[in-house]
Amino acid sequence: MTASTAVPVRPARGRAKVRVGDRVFSTTTIVAGSLILATLAAVAIFLIIQSIPALVAGKGELPNDATNFWQYVWPLVFGTVWAAFLALLFATPLSIGIALFITHYAPRRVSQTLGYIIDLLAAVPSVVFGLWGIVTLAPFVQPFYQWLTVNLGWFPLFAPPVSGTGRTILTAAIVLAVMVIPIMTAICREVFLQTPRLHEEAALALGATRWEMIRMAVLPFARSGIISAIMLGLGRALGETFAIAMVLSPAFIVKFAVLQAQNPNTIAANIALQFPEATGVGVNALVASGLVLFAVTLLVNVLARWIISRRAAFSGAN
């Protein structure tokens, strides 16, 4: 039989042999993924069961003389979202600016040093930020708050009377902003570094300035990553406890003024402050407020996924 008429050799029938290492790795990943879902479900079930007595409680059974649970938790939800919003209002432009400076403006040695310092801030415990907010930041910004009230008191956010200690929700928002800047900056920096070099060089070759190159090539490419950084910072700000509990002078109120002595409290800070002395339905009310915070955080993550999926065309993957 000649070479041209040779019969091709068929592969051996049967399933390919699976290596033990591959099987162990596959099983481990499945177990790890299932464990995350099981833990999340267990937390949700625990919160729901423990929250039922507070959800059905009537007037006189809940703290602060609330007629029902929603009247009790609404000021806390407002304070949580309001403080996180103010923190992101400060942190977002600073994080993007720092990340752009590190990746596109600073010399290599300066960018490495600054990046290292930013990463170190993420390792500082929240109680340290709380002490910094009380001892240093609040007395420092109080004269500025006084100036704002005198000159811009007609604006609802700066309405008088101003706090004499500086422990306001604006101070708490500044502390939160400092706490979330490291993680937001780290994500933005890594996303900016992933911008295709060819796109940047093409923009510069066409005569664009460095800022025009960033605006046309870097920011559109990194849009999804920036949104992810903002949402991750929002989740961090929503769940912060001790720094807010130490800095804020809380009350069960709903108001937008940011310089007054009485400020809306947050869910996490209220749980930390009230839980040691809570009894009976009061404990269930705190757990139920934790369930609301759990739902808000879950909603934030779902919203972030939805926004990123709609911005997939700008991720650079295509």
C-alpha positions as CSV (number, residue, x, y, z in Angstrom):
1,M,0.0,0.0,0.0
2,T,1.5,3.4,-1.0
3,A,1.7,6.4,1.2
4,S,-1.0,8.1,-0.8
5,T,-3.5,5.4,-0.1
6,A,-2.7,4.9,3.6
7,V,-5.7,4.6,5.9
8,P,-5.7,7.3,8.6
9,V,-5.4,6.0,12.1
10,R,-8.5,6.6,14.2
11,P,-8.2,7.9,17.7
12,A,-8.9,5.4,20.5
13,R,-12.5,5.4,21.6
14,G,-13.5,6.2,25.1
15,R,-13.4,9.2,27.4
16,A,-10.1,11.0,27.9
17,K,-8.5,10.3,31.2
18,V,-9.1,13.0,33.7
19,R,-6.1,13.9,35.9
20,V,-6.5,13.8,39.6
21,G,-5.3,17.4,40.0
22,D,-7.8,18.7,37.5
23,R,-10.6,16.9,39.3
24,V,-9.5,18.2,42.7
25,F,-9.2,21.8,41.4
26,S,-12.7,21.6,39.7
27,T,-14.3,20.2,42.9
28,T,-12.6,22.9,45.0
29,T,-13.8,25.8,42.8
30,I,-17.4,24.4,42.8
31,V,-17.4,24.0,46.6
32,A,-16.0,27.5,47.1
33,G,-18.6,29.1,44.8
34,S,-21.4,27.1,46.5
35,L,-20.1,28.1,49.9
36,I,-20.3,31.8,49.0
37,L,-23.9,31.4,47.9
38,A,-24.8,29.3,51.0
39,T,-23.2,31.8,53.3
40,L,-25.1,34.7,51.7
41,A,-28.4,32.7,51.9
42,A,-27.7,31.8,55.6
43,V,-27.1,35.5,56.5
44,A,-30.3,36.6,54.7
45,I,-32.4,33.8,56.4
46,F,-31.0,34.8,59.8
47,L,-31.7,38.5,59.3
48,I,-35.2,37.8,58.1
49,I,-36.1,35.4,61.0
50,Q,-34.7,37.8,63.6
51,S,-36.4,40.8,62.0
52,I,-40.0,39.4,62.1
53,P,-40.8,40.6,65.7
54,A,-39.7,44.1,64.9
55,L,-41.5,44.2,61.5
56,V,-44.9,43.3,63.2
57,A,-44.3,45.3,66.4
58,G,-46.7,48.2,67.2
59,K,-46.5,51.5,68.9
60,G,-44.7,51.4,72.3
61,E,-42.6,48.3,71.5
62,L,-40.0,49.9,69.2
63,P,-37.3,52.4,70.3
64,N,-37.8,56.2,70.0
65,D,-41.6,55.7,70.3
66,A,-41.9,54.8,66.7
67,T,-45.4,53.7,65.6
68,N,-44.0,51.0,63.3
69,F,-40.6,49.7,62.1
70,W,-40.5,51.8,58.9
71,Q,-40.9,55.0,60.8
72,Y,-38.0,53.8,63.0
73,V,-35.7,52.9,60.2
74,W,-36.4,55.6,57.6
75,P,-34.2,58.3,59.3
76,L,-31.4,55.8,59.5
77,V,-31.7,54.9,55.8
78,F,-31.7,58.5,54.9
79,G,-28.6,59.2,57.0
80,T,-26.8,56.2,55.5
81,V,-27.4,57.2,51.9
82,W,-26.9,60.9,52.5
83,A,-23.5,60.4,54.2
84,A,-22.4,58.0,51.5
85,F,-23.5,60.4,48.7
86,L,-21.6,63.3,50.3
87,A,-18.5,61.1,50.7
88,L,-18.6,60.0,47.0
89,L,-19.1,63.6,46.0
90,F,-15.7,64.4,47.5
91,A,-13.9,61.1,46.8
92,T,-14.8,60.5,43.1
93,P,-13.0,63.5,41.5
94,L,-10.1,63.2,43.9
95,S,-9.7,59.5,43.1
96,I,-9.8,59.9,39.4
97,G,-7.4,62.9,39.5
98,I,-4.9,61.0,41.7
99,A,-5.1,58.0,39.4
100,L,-4.6,60.1,36.3
101,F,-1.6,61.9,37.9
102,I,0.0,58.6,38.9
103,T,-0.5,57.0,35.5
104,H,0.0,59.9,33.0
105,Y,1.7,62.9,34.6
106,A,4.0,62.0,37.5
107,P,7.5,60.8,36.9
108,R,8.0,57.1,37.4
109,R,9.7,57.4,40.8
110,V,7.1,59.8,42.1
111,S,4.2,57.7,40.8
112,Q,5.5,54.6,42.5
113,T,6.0,56.3,45.8
114,L,2.5,58.0,45.6
115,G,0.9,54.7,44.6
116,Y,2.5,53.0,47.6
117,I,1.3,55.7,50.0
118,I,-2.3,55.5,48.6
119,D,-2.2,51.7,49.1
120,L,-1.0,52.1,52.7
121,L,-4.1,54.3,53.5
122,A,-6.3,51.3,52.7
123,A,-4.6,49.4,55.6
124,V,-5.4,52.0,58.3
125,P,-8.1,50.8,60.7
126,S,-11.3,52.8,60.7
127,V,-11.0,53.6,64.4
128,V,-7.9,55.6,63.5
129,F,-9.8,57.6,61.0
130,G,-12.5,58.2,63.6
131,L,-9.9,59.5,66.1
132,W,-8.4,61.7,63.4
133,G,-11.9,63.1,62.6
134,I,-12.6,63.9,66.2
135,V,-9.3,65.2,67.4
136,T,-7.9,67.0,64.3
137,L,-10.5,67.4,61.5
138,A,-13.5,68.6,63.4
139,P,-11.8,71.5,65.3
140,F,-9.9,72.4,62.1
141,V,-13.0,72.8,59.9
142,Q,-15.3,74.3,62.5
143,P,-14.2,78.0,61.7
144,F,-14.8,77.2,58.0
145,Y,-18.3,76.0,58.9
146,Q,-18.9,79.2,60.8
147,W,-17.9,81.2,57.7
148,L,-20.2,79.1,55.5
149,T,-23.1,79.7,57.8
150,V,-22.5,83.5,58.0
151,N,-22.0,84.0,54.2
152,L,-24.1,81.2,52.7
153,G,-26.6,80.5,55.4
154,W,-29.4,81.3,52.9
155,F,-28.6,78.0,51.1
156,P,-30.5,75.1,52.8
157,L,-27.4,72.9,53.1
158,F,-25.5,75.5,55.1
159,A,-28.5,76.7,57.2
160,P,-27.7,77.8,60.8
161,P,-27.2,77.2,63.6
162,V,-23.7,75.9,63.1
163,S,-22.3,73.2,65.3
164,G,-19.8,74.4,67.9
165,T,-17.8,71.2,67.8
166,G,-17.5,70.5,64.1
167,R,-18.9,67.0,64.5
168,T,-21.4,67.2,61.7
169,I,-22.5,64.9,58.9
170,L,-20.2,66.9,56.5
171,T,-17.2,66.1,58.7
172,A,-18.3,62.4,58.8
173,A,-18.6,62.5,55.0
174,I,-15.0,63.9,54.7
175,V,-13.7,61.1,56.9
176,L,-15.6,58.6,54.7
177,A,-14.2,60.1,51.6
178,V,-10.6,59.7,52.9
179,M,-11.4,56.1,53.7
180,V,-12.7,55.2,50.3
181,I,-10.2,57.1,48.2
182,P,-7.5,54.4,48.4
183,I,-9.6,51.6,47.0
184,M,-11.2,53.8,44.3
185,T,-7.8,55.2,43.3
186,A,-6.3,51.7,43.1
187,I,-9.1,50.5,40.8
188,C,-9.0,53.6,38.6
189,R,-5.2,53.4,38.3
190,E,-5.2,49.8,37.2
191,V,-8.0,50.5,34.6
192,F,-6.1,53.6,33.2
193,L,-3.0,51.5,32.9
194,Q,-4.9,49.0,30.7
195,T,-5.7,51.5,28.1
196,P,-4.1,50.3,24.8
197,R,-0.8,52.2,24.2
198,L,-1.6,52.4,20.5
199,H,-4.8,54.4,21.2
200,E,-2.9,56.9,23.3
201,E,0.0,57.3,20.7
202,A,-2.5,57.6,17.9
203,A,-4.3,60.5,19.7
204,L,-0.9,62.2,20.4
205,A,0.2,61.7,16.8
206,L,-2.9,63.5,15.5
207,G,-1.9,66.5,17.5
208,A,-3.9,66.1,20.7
209,T,-2.6,67.5,23.9
210,R,-2.1,65.2,26.8
211,W,-5.5,66.1,28.4
212,E,-7.2,65.7,25.0
213,M,-5.6,62.3,24.7
214,I,-6.9,61.3,28.1
215,R,-10.4,62.7,27.4
216,M,-10.6,60.9,24.0
217,A,-8.7,57.6,24.6
218,V,-8.3,56.9,28.3
219,L,-11.6,58.0,29.9
220,P,-13.9,56.3,27.4
221,F,-11.9,53.1,27.7
222,A,-12.0,53.2,31.5
223,R,-15.6,54.2,31.9
224,S,-16.8,50.8,33.1
225,G,-13.9,50.6,35.5
226,I,-14.6,54.0,37.0
227,I,-18.2,53.1,37.5
228,S,-17.0,49.9,39.3
229,A,-14.7,51.9,41.5
230,I,-17.5,54.3,42.4
231,M,-19.9,51.5,43.3
232,L,-17.3,49.7,45.3
233,G,-16.6,52.9,47.2
234,L,-20.3,53.4,47.8
235,G,-20.6,49.9,49.3
236,R,-17.6,50.7,51.6
237,A,-19.2,54.0,52.7
238,L,-22.6,52.5,53.3
239,G,-21.3,49.9,55.7
240,E,-18.8,52.0,57.7
241,T,-19.5,51.8,61.4
242,F,-16.9,53.1,63.9
243,A,-15.6,56.1,62.2
244,I,-19.2,57.5,61.7
245,A,-20.1,56.5,65.3
246,M,-17.1,58.4,66.7
247,V,-17.4,61.5,64.5
248,L,-21.1,62.1,64.2
249,S,-23.5,63.7,66.7
250,P,-26.5,61.6,65.7
251,A,-30.2,62.0,66.1
252,F,-33.3,60.3,64.6
253,I,-34.1,63.1,62.2
254,V,-34.3,63.7,58.4
255,K,-32.7,66.9,57.2
256,F,-30.3,68.0,54.5
257,A,-28.5,70.7,56.5
258,V,-24.8,69.5,56.9
259,L,-23.4,72.0,59.4
260,Q,-25.8,71.7,62.4
261,A,-25.2,69.9,65.7
262,Q,-28.1,67.4,65.2
263,N,-27.4,65.1,62.3
264,P,-29.2,62.0,60.8
265,N,-27.6,58.8,62.0
266,T,-26.5,55.8,59.8
267,I,-27.7,52.2,60.2
268,A,-24.3,50.8,60.9
269,A,-23.4,53.4,63.5
270,N,-26.8,53.1,65.2
271,I,-26.3,49.3,65.5
272,A,-22.9,49.8,67.0
273,L,-24.1,52.4,69.5
274,Q,-27.4,50.9,70.6
275,F,-26.7,47.1,70.5
276,P,-24.9,46.8,73.9
277,E,-27.9,48.3,75.7
278,A,-30.7,46.9,73.6
279,T,-33.2,44.3,74.9
280,G,-36.2,42.4,73.6
281,V,-37.8,43.9,70.5
282,G,-35.0,46.6,70.5
283,V,-32.5,43.9,69.5
284,N,-34.9,42.7,66.7
285,A,-35.3,46.3,65.5
286,L,-31.5,46.6,65.2
287,V,-31.3,43.3,63.3
288,A,-34.1,44.4,61.0
289,S,-32.3,47.7,60.3
290,G,-29.3,45.5,59.4
291,L,-31.5,43.6,57.0
292,V,-32.4,46.9,55.4
293,L,-28.7,47.8,55.0
294,F,-28.1,44.3,53.6
295,A,-30.8,44.9,51.0
296,V,-29.5,48.4,50.1
297,T,-26.0,47.0,49.7
298,L,-27.3,44.2,47.5
299,L,-29.3,46.7,45.4
300,V,-26.2,48.8,44.9
301,N,-24.2,45.8,43.6
302,V,-27.1,44.8,41.3
303,L,-27.3,48.4,40.0
304,A,-23.5,48.4,39.4
305,R,-23.7,45.2,37.4
306,W,-26.5,46.6,35.3
307,I,-24.7,49.8,34.6
308,I,-21.5,48.0,33.7
309,S,-23.3,45.6,31.4
310,R,-24.9,48.6,29.6
311,R,-21.4,50.2,29.2
312,A,-19.8,47.0,27.9
313,A,-19.1,48.7,24.6
314,F,-16.7,51.1,26.4
315,S,-14.8,48.5,28.3
316,G,-12.1,48.0,25.6
317,A,-12.8,44.3,25.3
318,N,-14.0,44.8,21.7
